[in-house]
Amino acid sequence: METKEHLLTELAAIEKWEQEQKQLWIWERIARLPFKLLDRITPKVIQNKIGQLLDEIGSFIQTGGQYLIQEKSVLKKIQEANPETAIHSIQDAGAAPLEKMDAISETLKKSRANMATVQGASTGVGGVFTLAVDIPLLLGLSLKTLQEIAIAYGYDPKQKEERIFIIKCLQFSSSDVVGKKVILNDLSNFYSSRKQSREMISQLQGWREVIYTYRDQFGWKKMMQLVPIAGIVFGAFTNRSAIHDIAETGMMLYRKRRVMERLQEKNRQESSV
């Protein structure tokens, strides 16, 4: 298992990434300028489809809905990466070395980004008509990717608190710098105690914000995909970029949770000696 010094180094790298996420404000402000215009020019069929995502997100939080994945395939990958240890459950996966968790998550990120590229290209053929299909498909792939990464770090997405954490990851990847700071502050409760995280879950009402930021980013990134044929290129690029960013966010935030928990365990061991 990792030494305390190694865990502290990992934590420093994650915190550096968090600081980098807070330095995007100029571009984020520029990117948000056309949103009012996009609301006017986005076809009603697309607006209605994006509106339906609100109900789907609510269903995911409550029950996992249609997006709750089978964990066996991810556990199999973890077992292959850790042949010396029997991996029968997500709890077993949580005891794997951090390096193995990172490697599996990186593989998942590349695989899902490739899948998103193909999906975006194929749904970019018909402009507005196929874009209506692309929107729920990309949401589903985003949620499934984050669930797989959760399992890779030893967290069970069947638990409601983990599904809320996944939604906050999704929200983080779509937020501007102000939103990112708020979310990082919200998630700090997950790094302290389970009691505090349960309290935060009971107070969370802001998951609806995910859809609004998601809608804005969708309009901005998908505008050119409305053009038939040309949408192939833009669809492939935007979908790949979206899944890459979402997976990176999930990896960093779940890694931080695992690092913090192991540091807390080592501190308890030191204090008991």
QUIMO-V466705 format. One record per backbone hydrogen bond with DSSP energy under -1.0 kcal/mol. CO is the residue of the C=O (numbers start at 1). NH is the residue of the N-H. If there is no record, write none. Layout:
CO | NH
CO | NH
//
This chain:
3 | 7
4 | 8
5 | 9
6 | 10
7 | 11
8 | 12
9 | 13
10 | 14
11 | 15
12 | 16
13 | 17
14 | 18
15 | 19
16 | 20
17 | 21
20 | 23
24 | 28
25 | 29
26 | 30
27 | 31
28 | 32
30 | 33
32 | 35
34 | 38
35 | 39
37 | 41
38 | 42
43 | 47
44 | 48
45 | 49
46 | 50
47 | 51
48 | 52
50 | 53
51 | 54
52 | 56
53 | 57
54 | 58
55 | 59
56 | 60
57 | 61
58 | 62
59 | 63
64 | 67
71 | 75
72 | 76
73 | 77
74 | 78
75 | 79
76 | 80
77 | 81
78 | 82
82 | 85
89 | 93
90 | 94
92 | 95
93 | 96
97 | 101
98 | 102
99 | 103
100 | 104
101 | 105
102 | 106
103 | 107
104 | 108
105 | 109
106 | 110
107 | 111
108 | 112
109 | 113
110 | 114
111 | 115
112 | 116
113 | 117
114 | 118
115 | 119
116 | 120
117 | 121
118 | 122
119 | 123
125 | 229
126 | 129
127 | 131
128 | 132
130 | 134
131 | 135
133 | 137
134 | 138
135 | 139
136 | 140
137 | 141
138 | 142
139 | 143
140 | 144
141 | 145
142 | 146
143 | 147
144 | 148
145 | 149
146 | 150
147 | 151
148 | 152
149 | 153
150 | 155
151 | 154
156 | 159
159 | 163
160 | 164
161 | 165
162 | 166
163 | 167
164 | 168
165 | 169
166 | 170
167 | 171
168 | 172
169 | 173
172 | 175
176 | 180
177 | 181
178 | 182
179 | 183
180 | 184
181 | 185
182 | 186
183 | 187
186 | 189
187 | 190
193 | 197
194 | 198
195 | 199
196 | 200
197 | 201
198 | 202
199 | 203
200 | 204
206 | 209
207 | 210
208 | 212
209 | 213
210 | 214
211 | 215
212 | 216
213 | 217
214 | 218
215 | 219
216 | 220
217 | 221
218 | 222
222 | 225
223 | 226
224 | 227
227 | 231
228 | 230
229 | 232
230 | 234
231 | 235
232 | 236
233 | 237
234 | 238
235 | 239
236 | 240
237 | 241
238 | 242
239 | 243
240 | 244
241 | 245
242 | 246
243 | 247
244 | 248
245 | 249
246 | 250
247 | 251
248 | 252
249 | 253
250 | 254
251 | 255
252 | 256
253 | 257
254 | 258
255 | 259
256 | 260
257 | 261
258 | 262
259 | 263
260 | 264
261 | 265
262 | 266
263 | 267
264 | 268
265 | 269
266 | 270
267 | 271
268 | 272
//
